Amino acid sequence: MNEHPAKFLPRFAPPNTSRRPRSEFHVYDTTLRDGAQQEGLNLSVTDKLAIAAYLDELGVGFIEGGWPGANPKDTEFFARARTELQLQNATLAAFGSTRRAHTVAADDPQVRALLDAHTDVITLVAKSHSRHVREALRTTPEENLAMIEDTVSFLTREGRSVFLDAEHFFDGYRTDPAYALEVVRTAATAGAQVVALCDTNGGMLPPQVTDVVGEVLAGTQARLGIHCHNDTGCAVANSLAAVAAGADHVQGTINGYGERTGNADLVTVVSNLQLKLDREVVAPDRLRRALHLSHAISEVTNVVPYGRQPYVGASAFAHKAGLHASALKVDPDLYQHTDPALVGNSMRTLVSDMAGRASIELKAKELGYDLTHDPDLAARTVKRVKELEQQGWTFDAADASFELLLRQEVTGEPLRYFDTESWRVIMDSASANGPSLSEATVKLHAAGRRVVATGEGNGPVNALDHALREALADAYPELAAFELIDFRVRILDASHGTDATTRVLIETSDEQGSWQTLGVAPNIVHASWVALVDSFTYGLLKRGVDPRR
């Protein structure tokens, strides 16, 4: 129902955008501003500069750096970006709002702060929902239009390119379409190069987005963009629907970061546009770095990569069932929707108790071993995997441990970088309710020496990690680059109570990527030790380090 069905008929002639030259499709990233609103995500200025460099490497067209003047961190970011950020592909954009009600844009300190950021592009957020204008801005719809017109025209006169984010547009259009359209017309007439329609509450579905974008294009002829949140799980689909309806500016965040359920995942949007809709929006060689850059940014944000993320997740092209593996040996495309190499990913065959010889052969081929001419070795490996899976090992979750097992079957002996003599862990607590401290002692032989080392930690595994690193520091300084980023424990037979068999999964990373190892034992500390040793062993193997025993 329209609140004012006839009040906001066009006051200006629609801008003649049919004659306006259109530049290339816009890929606009808002990770550093909107994505940073994700719960638990806290970026320093140095973090933001590092992420911006990665986004530029991906080939996005615009990077929204933050809101200068709204907080000291963003103001510092733009100041440092001028000297520290050398962008090769992207244009940096400053974000802010239209001027305050009943003032002049030229005199508004917040608008001046946008100019002081010295970016070529400024993105303004403006209300397009008449109810929000009255209740949130506490002003009139007419004054809101004046705020848009004054701020956009002032900034364009100052030589800036202006994009406008029409906040709550889709909800506002359902309530009062005439006013929402007038917001778009006003911004475009004042000089905004793009008006991005925002599904701020994330409640839209693709057919609704398609209809609205088509109607707005027909009613305004403005250049339109799309900005979607993922509250219905449709942010990517809604973004693609808007593009199909005529929008040629798409906003999103890397890895879908953002408040609540996040924003449209820009990696997925770009991959779909490029690989499914044949729209080259970034250079193909840059898209092939998508996985690397997605994970590199995860390292900066300290948000563990989502394994089931489309295109770049670790499981995106992973195949577990034996039937799949048999078909994949014939033609990988039989069970894959695209070539994973196009986004820098690769097909993975998961090894589990469902594995047959085809699975083992495929997995071995991934790891550089050809078992097709050694059926006995393949059969022996399948048997060993199934035996261990029966005991609680899960190699589909720990590729690194499987590679070490396979290597042992091929060579006939385990890979060892050191020989363990013994290890022990003791716990100490100052009082019954006080903090506890763990101390671990490790005795081993490495690089021709017997080493005894002790480590302290806030738990037994942390203490073992410290002790093992201390013991191996001289023999293998490469370990300094390894970081334990995830630790998971699973009780396998809970009916046994405290003496139940335990499975521990450890994820470790370095600057090149991450890997998973596991250990299974009746004792949680023993299981952790097995996983930790495998983690260090695999990491050194991956780096090409020869054993120094």
N, C-alpha and C positions, 0 to 999 in steps of 0.2 A: 504494500500500500504506500503510495506517495504521500509524504508529509506536505509537500508544496507542488502539486502536479503541474501547475501552469506558471509558477512564479519565475523559474529560471529557464525561460526560453532563450535562445541565443541572443546575446546582447551585441556580439561582434560577428562579423562575417567569418565563417570557418577559415582557418589559414589555408592558403593554396599550396599545400605540401606536395601536390602532384608535380609541381615544378621545382620543388626543393631537391637538390642533389642528395641522394642517400649514400652514405658510406657503407663499408662492409658490415657484415653481421657483427654485433657487439656481444662479446663474452665478458661479463662484468662480475668480478669476484668481490664479495663483501665479508670474507673470513675475518679480516682484522677488526671489523666493527660489529656486524651482526653475529658472525660466528663466535666472536669472543664473549658473547652473552650466554654461552652454554654453561650450565651448572658445573662448577668445579674446574672450569678452564680459566686460568689466570695468566695472561701473557705480559711479559716485560717488554720494554721498548726494544731491547736486543732481540727478543723472540720475534717481535713483529717485523723487524728488519730482515731477519733470516727467512721468515715465511714469505715475505714479499719477494725476495730474490728467487725462491722456489716457484712461486706463482708466475713470475716473469719467465722462468725457464719453461714452464708448461705452455706458455704462449697465450695467456689470457690477454684481452685487450685493455681492461681497466682493473685497477686494484684500489678498492676503497680503504684508505688508510686509517680512518677514524674520525672523531669529531673534535677538531681543534677548538680550544676555548672552553669546551665542556669539562675537560679534566686535564691535569698537568701532563699525564702520560702521553695522551694523544698529541698535545701541543709539542712535547719534546720529540715525538716520533717524526712529525713533519719537519722540524728543525734539523734533526739528524739526517733525515732522508735526503735533504738537499745536497749533502756532501758525502754520505756513506752509501747511498743506494744508486747504483748505476743500472737503470732499467734499459733493456735492449728491445723489448717488445711491448710492454704495457705502459699505460699512462696512469699516473697516480691521481686519485680523486679524493678531495676532502668532502666530508659529510657534515651537514648541519640543517637547521630548520629555517623556515621563513621568518621574517622579522616579527617582533612582538606586536600585538594589537595596538592600534592608535599611536604608532610611532612612525619613523621614517627609516627605511632600510639603510640609508647612508649613515645614520646616526646610531644604529644598533650595534653594540659591542660584539655580539655573537656573530653578526654578519661580517663585521670587520675582521674578526678572527679567521673567518674563512678565506678572506683575501690575504691575510698575513701568512697563511699556510703555503702560498706561492705555488699552487697546483693549477694546471691548465684546465682541469675539470672540477666543477663543484656540483655535488648532488644535494638537492634540497628535499627534505621531507615536508609534506603538506597534508593537511586533513582534507579528505574527499567525502567523508560521511557527515551529513548535516547534524546528526545527533552528537557526534564527537566534537564538532565545532562548538555547539552550544554547551555541552556538559564538560568536556575536557579542556578546550581552549577558553571557554566562558566568554565567547564573543558571538557576533552575528555571522550568518553565512555571507552577507555582503562584505563585511570586514575581512573575512578569511580570503575571499577572492582578491580583495585589495592587497592583502599581505603577500599573496602569491605573485600578483602582477608587479608590485613594487620591487620585491626582492629579486625576482628573475630578471626584470629589465635592468635593475641597478647592476647586478653582477655581469650581465652580458655587456653593458656599456663599459664596464671595467676590463673587458677583454677576455672574460672567462666563458668556457662552454658550460652550459647548465643542463643537468638532468634533473628531473623532478620525480620523486617517489610519491605516488598518490596513495597515502596510507589508508588502510581499511576500504580500498576501492570497491571490491566485489560485494562486501556487506552493505556498503553505502549505496551501491548501484541498485541493489535489490530493494532498499528502503526508499530511495529518492533518486531515480535515474537522471532526472533533469539536472539536479544539482551536481551529481558526480560528473556528468558530461561537461557541465560548465567549468568545473575545475580543470579538466583536460584542455578545453578550448582556451581558457584564460592563460594557462601555463604556456601553451604552444604559441599563442599570439604574442605573449610577452618575450618570446625568444628561446624557450626551453627546447633543446634539440631532441630530447626523448622524454616521454612521460611513461614511467614504469607503473603498471597497475599492480598493486600489492594485495595479495591474499594474506593479510597480516595475522588473522586468527587461524589461518590454515584449514578452513572448513569447507573449501570448495572441492568439487569433483570435476573431472575433465569435460564432460558435456556442458556444464555450467560455464566453465572458463571459455570454451570455444564460442558459445553463444554471445557472451558479454564482449569478448575481444572483437568479434565480428561486428557487433552493433556499435561499439565505440569507434572503430575504424570508419564505419559508414557515416557516423554522426559527427566526426571531428576531423578526419583525415590527418590526424597527428601521427608522428612516429611513435609507436608504442613499444614498451618493454614489459617484462613480466618478472615478478618477485614473489616466490611461493614459499610458504612454510608447510611442514610435513605432518600436521596434526591429524589428517585423515590417511596418512601413508601415501598421498598422491602428489607430493611436491614435484617429483620428476615428471610424472605423467601430465600434471597440470601445466608445467613449463612447456612441454612438447606440444600440448594442445594449443597453447597460446601462440607458439611459433607457427603451427599449422594454420592457425586462423589469421596470421599476418603480422604478429610481433616479430621484430628483428633485433631485439636487445634482450638478453636473458641474464638474470642475476642468480647467484647461488653462492655456496660456500664449499670449500674443499672438504671432502669426506662428510658432507652434510652437517657440519657443526652448526650450532645455533640453540637458542633457548627452547624450552619445552622438548618437542620431538625433533627439533632441528630445521634447517632450511633445505632447499633443493640441493642435492649433492651435485656439484658442478662437474666432477669427474664423470658421473653417470650421464648427466645431461649432454656434455660434450661428446662422449663416446657414442651415445645414441644418435645424436645429430650427424656425426661424422660417419659412423659405421653402418647405421640403419637407414638414414635418410639422405645419405650422399651429399651432405652439406659440409664442405671443408671449412671449419670454423677455427681450427688451429692447424699448424703445419703437421703433416703425418709423422715426421721424425720426432716432433715434440710429444705427440700423443703416445708414441712408443715409450716415452719416459714416465707415463702416468703412474704406473705402480711405484716406481722408485720415488717420485716426487710426493705421492700420497703418503708413503711410509716415512719419508724424510720429515714431512710436516708433522706426522704423528709423533715422531721422536721429539720435535721441538715443543709440541703442545703437551707431551706426556700423557696422551690419550692412546691406549692400546689399539692398534689397527683392528677393525672389525673384519673377522675372517670371512664372513659371508657377504661382504660388500660387493655389489655388482662390478664386474670387469676387473677390479684390482684386489679383491679379497683373496686370501690364501686358498679359500675353498671355491672360488668362482669357477675354476676349471678342474676341480678335483673329482675323481671317479673312484667309487669304492666297490660296487658289485662286480662279480666275476663276469656276468653277462655283458656289462658295459665294456669291461676290459677286452673281452674277445672281439667285440665289434670295433673298438678303438684301434686294435692291431691292424684291422683291414682298412679303416678310414677314420681318422680322428673327427671328421666333420659329422659323423653319424650321431654323435652325442654332444656336440658343441655348437653353440649358436654363432660363433665367430672365431677367428684365429686369435688366440690369447696373446700372441706376439705383437699384435697391433697396438696393445696397451701396455706392453712390457711384461705381461704375465706369461705363464707357461702352464701346460697341462700337467696335472699331477695324478698319479695313480696311487690310491690309498691302499695300504697293505693291512689286512685284517683277517679275522677267521673266515671271512667270506671270500678270501683271495683264492684264486686258482693259479695255474701255471702262467696263464696269459697276464694276469695282474703282476706277478713277480717279474716276468720278462719285460713288461712295459716299464715298471718302476726301475728295474735294473738299467734299462736303456737310458732313462732320464738321468741316472747317476753315472753313466759312462761305462756300464758293464754290459756286454753282449752275451746273454745266456741262451740264445736260440740254438746254438750248436752244442750245448752241454745240458741235455735234458736231465741228467742225474743231479747236477748242481741245482737246477731249478726245482726239481722235485724235493731235494733235500732242504732247500730254503723254505719251500712251502710247508713242509712238515715241521720244521723248526718254528716258523711263525705261528702255526696253528697250536703247537704245544705251549708256546709262551702265552698266546692269547687265552688259552684255557686257564692259565695261572693268573690272569689279570692284566697282562701287558696289552697296550692298545697302540699299535704302530701307526694307525691312521691319524693319530694325534701327535706323533713324534717321529717325523721323517728322519731326523738326525740319528736317533737311536737305531732306526731300521738300516740306515746306510752303514753304520758301524757293524751291525749284525751281518749284513750282506758282505761287507768287506772281509769279515772274519771267515764266512763260508767260502769265499773265493780264494783267500790266501792261506786258510788253514790255521790261522792264529789271530788272536785279538790285537788290535792296535793299542799299544801302550806307550805313553810319553813318560811314564814314571812307574815305579813299582812301590806299592803301598806295603809298609811293614805293619802299621796299626794306626788306629785313630780312636779317640774317645771324646765324649762331651760330658761336662758336669754343669749342673745348675746351682745357682746360689741366690738367695733372697735375703735382704736385710731384715725383713720382718714378714709376718704372714700376709699382710696387705701391701707390702712395699714392692717396688719394682724388682724384677728378677734379672739376673745377668747370666749369660751362658758363656762358658769357656771351653774351647776345643783345642786338643793337641793332636797334631798329625806327625807321624814318623814315616818317611818315605826315602826312596833313592832316585835321584835325578841328576843327569849330567855328571855321572861318576862319583857323586857325593851322597852321603847319608845326611838327611836334613831332618831336624826336629823343629817344629814351629808351633806357636800358640796364637790363637785368635780369640777375641771377645766379640760378643754380639748381643742383640736384644732377644735372641732365640737361638736354639741349637743349630739350625741350618745357617743362619747368618754368621754364627761363630765358626762353623766348619768352612764356610766360604772364605772368611777372612784368613783362617789358618792355612787352608790349601793355597790361597794366593801368596801368602807370606812364604810358604815352603818352596814354591815354584818360581818366585819372582826373579831370581838370578838366572835360572835355567831357561825360563820362558817369559821374557819381559812383554811379549805380545799379549799376555793375559790382562794387562792393564786396560786394554780397550774393551774388554768384555764386561757387560752389565746385565745382571739378573733383573729381568723386568716383570716376570710373572711366576707365581708359585701356587700350584693347586694340589689339593689333597683329596683323595677319594677313598672311603672305606668300602672294601669290596665284599666282605661277608659280615655284615653288621650283627648277625646272630651270635657271633663269637665274642661280642663285647669288646673289651679293651685289648684283647690279643688278636683282633681281626687283622687280616692281610690288608695292607695299605698300598695305594698307588699314588705316586708323586709325579707331577708333570712340571717341568721347569722350562721357562722360555728365557733365552739369553739373546742379547743383541750386541752388535758393534756398529761401526759406521757404514757397513755394507749391507746389513740386514739382520734378521733374527732367525733363530732355530729352536726347536723343541726337543727335549730329551725326557726320558722317564725312567723311574725305578720302581720295582715292586718288591715288597718284603713285609714280614710280620711286624717289623719295627719301623715307625715313621721316620726316625732319624737314619736308619740303615737305607731305607728306600730313597731318602733325600740324598744320601751320600752317593748312591749308584747313579742317580740322575745328574748330580753335580759333576761327577767324574766324567760321565759321557758328554756333558755340556762342554767342559774344558777340552776334552779330547777332540770332539767334532770341530770346535772353533779353531783349534790349532791345525787340524787337517785341512779345513776350508781355506786357511791362510797359506797353505803349502809349507808348513813348518815341518822339518824332519825331526824325528824323535832324538832327544839328546839324553840318552840313558847312560 
